[in-house]
Amino acid sequence: MASRFSRSVSLPSSNPSSCSSSSAGKTYHVRSTSLPCQSHPLISHLEDEVRATREWQSAEPEGQSSTWLLSGLTQLERLHGTLDDLLQISRTKETLRCSTSGSSGLSERMLEDFLVFADAYGSFRSALVSVQELQSAAQVAVRRGDEARLSSVARSLKKARKGITHLSSALRDLLKSAEPAFPASTSGSSAEDAELAAILKEVKGITVSVSTVVFQGIAAVMASTVATVVHKSFSWRALRRLALPASSTKKKALSETDWAKTASEKLDGLKDCIMGLETGSERVFRVLMNTRVSLLNIMTP
């Protein structure tokens, strides 16, 4: 059996009286035993997390602050933690085992998707580490007024930004593939199977969209902070112009000392953003790996 990362599980408290009070006039959505019953918190909790994640997206602030981007990763971690809990239920395991039908099976597709997710977040974490090193080098170059070094660092930052942007494209490609159907042998529970497949599809879609927002968000922060330009060359003068506030472009250039202070402050902001996202992406990576291990254990009990 594959090993997992340790994590804490936080679930909403159950209400023991909810089932007993159903006969008093409450009407619940009827679920099959293929999935947890209404009194079990996992299904409703997963649906709540999906809604909360969509609400996070809809509340996107202007400028996409680093705090907001980090909160997106935190919400994504909670979503996948709840999904992983759902995969521990015996009937869910049985349903997914029955869906194994070659490369088009739901379980196989989920394994492939979560491999892509894990690879993307592994690459994202590595990119953030590299960007943090480049940010430190840029700070040194600004303090020393080392134009050649700053130009070299800026080119490397531009390359790193493109790599992060490419991760977004790779994730969006997941949504282009057709969703697998359950085999005919499980048609007796087709409604419940379809419900499970729909939930998993929602989680997949929102994982792609949130990850894309976060990846593109940090790429935008990088572009703004280090003043990446379209041209192949990156001159000291161009960096100095782009570090100035837009309202000052028609005024006299700042002195070297004032410019260095402005550039240093922006680089400090980039560092803070990277450190927060590095921690958040690490947690998301771990929960994605845990979910993939759960899927492997389901398929190879």
N, C-alpha and C positions, 0 to 999 in steps of 0.2 A: 504493500500500500504506500502510495506517495506521501511524503511528509508535507506539513503545512507550516506557515508562519503563525506564531501565536498572536492573538488579538482578543480584545475584550468585546463582549456582546452586550448591547443595551437594547432591551425590548420594552415596549409599553406594558404597564401592568395590566393583567387580565382582570376581568370582572366576573367572579364566579356566579353572580346572580343573574348574569345576562341571559344564560341559556334557560334558567328556570323561569325567568319572567317572560319567555317567548310565548308561552301559552296564554299570557294575560292580554294578548292583543297585538304584540309587536310582530311585524312582518319583516323577515330577513330574506336577502338574496340566497337562494338555495344552491349549495355547492355539493358536488359529488365527493365521496371519500378519496377520489383520485388526488384531491388537493385538500389542504387543511380546512376543517369546518369553520363556520362563521365565528365560533367562540375562540378559535386559535388566532393569535395576534399577527402571525407572520404575513398572511396574504394582505390583510388590511394595512399592515405596517409597510409592506412593500409598495402598495398603491399610494400610501401617504408620502413615502419618500420620492416616488416618481412625480407626484404633484408638487412637492416642495422643490424638487430640482427644476421643474419647468417654471415655477414661480421665480426661482433665482435667475433664470435666463431672462424672463420677461421684465425683471427689475434692473436690467443692465444700466448702469450709470453712464453719463457722458464722460468719456476719457478712460473707462475701464480701469479703476484704481487697483493697485496690487492687493489691497485688502479684499476687494470684491472677487478678484481672480482666485485668491486663496480660499475664500468661502465656497467657491464653486468646487474646488478639489475636495474640501471637507464634506460637502453634500454628496459628491460622487462616491466618496469612501463609505458614507453611511448607506447609500443606495446598494452598493455591491456587498456590503456586510450583511444586509438584510436578505439579499438574493442568495448569498452563500448559506445563510441559515435555512432558507427554504429548500435548498438542495440536500440538507441533512435529513429531511423527512422521508421515511421509508417508501411511502406511496409515490412521492415525487421521483425518487430514485427508480422505482419500478416503471413508471411512465416513461422516463428518459431512456431506460434500457430497452423498452419496447420500441422506441423510436429509432433505434440503431438499424439502419438499412442501407449500408454502403456509404459512399461519400456524400450522399444527399440527405442522410439522416440528421435529425435535429441535434443529437448529441455531438456528432462529428462536426457539424457546422459551428456549434458553440465552442468546441475545442479550438477550431481554427480561428474563430473570432477572438477568443480570449488570448490566443497566442499573439495575434496581431496587436491587441490592446497592450499586453505585457511588453512586447517588443517596442511599441511606441513609447510607453512610459519609461522603459529602460533607456532608450535612446534620448528621451527628453531629459532625464536625470543626468546623463552623461554630458549632454549639451550644456545644461545649467552649470555643471562643475567647470567646464571649459570656459564658459562666458564669465564666470566669477574670477577665474584666473586672468582672463583678458581685461576684465574691469580693473583689477589691481594693477596690471601693467599699464593701462591707460592713465590711471591716477598718477603713477610714477612719471610717465612721459609728460603729463600736464605740468606737474610740479617742476620738472627739470627743463621744460621747454624743448623737449627732444622731438623735433618734427618728424625725423625719419622713423623713429620708434613708434610714434603715434600713428603714422600712416600705415605701418605694418600691422599694428594692433587693430586698427579700424578695418582693414581688409579682412582680417581673421574674424572679426565680429560680424561683418557682412556675410561671410560664408556660413558662420554659425546660425545667423538669422534665417538664411535660406534653408538650412537643414531643418530647423524647427518648423518653418512654413511647409516644407515637404511632408512632415509628419501629419499635418492636417489633411493634406491631399490623400495620403495613404489610408487614413481612417475613413474619409468620405467614400472611398472606393468600396468599403464594406457594405454600404447601403445600396449599392448597385446590383448585388447578387440576389438571386431569387431565394425566398425563404423556403426551407424544406417542409414537406408535409408529413404527418404521421402515416405509417403504413396501414393498409386496409385491415390488417389483423387486429388492430385496436379500435375498430370502428364502433364497438359497443360503448366505448367511453369517449367517442369523438368530441362531444361538446366540452368535456373537461380538458381533454388534450388540447383542443383549440384554444381554450382559455389560458392554459399554461403557455402555449406557443405565443399567444398574443402578449402576455406579460413579458416574456423573454425578449420578444421583438421590441417592445417599448423600452426595456432596459438597454438593449443594444443601441437603438436609435438615439436615446438621450445621452448615452455614454459618448457616442461619436460627436454629437453636437456640443456637449459641454467641453470635451477635450479639445475640440477645434477652437472654441472660443478662448480657452485658456492658452493654447499654443499660439494662436494669432495675437492674443493680448500681450504676451511677453515679447513676441516679435516686434510688435508696435512700440513697446516701451524701449526696446533695444534701438530701434530705428530712430526714435526721437532723442534718446539720451546720447548715443554715440555719434549722432549726425551722419548716418550712413547716406551716401549719395549715389546717384545713378551712374556717374562716371566711373571708369575703371581706376583712375587715379584718385587719391584722397589727400588733398593738400591741407596744410596747416591753416591757410587763409580760409578755405571752405569750411573747415570744422569750426573756426572761430566765428564765422558769419552765422552758421546754423545754431551755435550755442547761444546766440543773442536772442532776446525776446523779439517776436515778430514786429512789435511796435517800434523797435529801435533800429530796424534795418536801414531806414532812411536818415538816421542820425549819425553823428560821429562815432566811429568804432570805440569800444571800450579800451581802456589801457590793458596791457598784458596781464597785470595783476588782477584787475577786476574780471577779465575774461577767465583767467585760471580759476578764480573763486566760483564763478558761475558754472563752469564745466565740471569742477570738482563736486559741487553740490548735486548736479544731475547724475554724475557717476555714483555718488553715495546713494541716491535714490534707486538706481539700478541694482546696486548691491543688496539693498534691503528687500527689494522685490524678488530677486533671485533666491535669497536665503529662505524667504517664506515659501516660495513655490517649490524649492528643492525638498523641503520638509514635507509639504503637502503631497507632492508627486511620489515621494517615497512610500507614504502611507497608502496611496491609491495603488501603487505597484504591488505592494504586499497583499492587499485584499484581492486584487485581480489574480495573483498567483495562487492564493488560497482557493478561489473559486475554480480555477483551472485544475488544481489538485483534486478538488471535490468531484469535478466531472470525470477526471481520470479514474478515480476510485469507484465511481458509479459504473463506468464501462468495464472496469477490470476488478470486480469485487474479490 
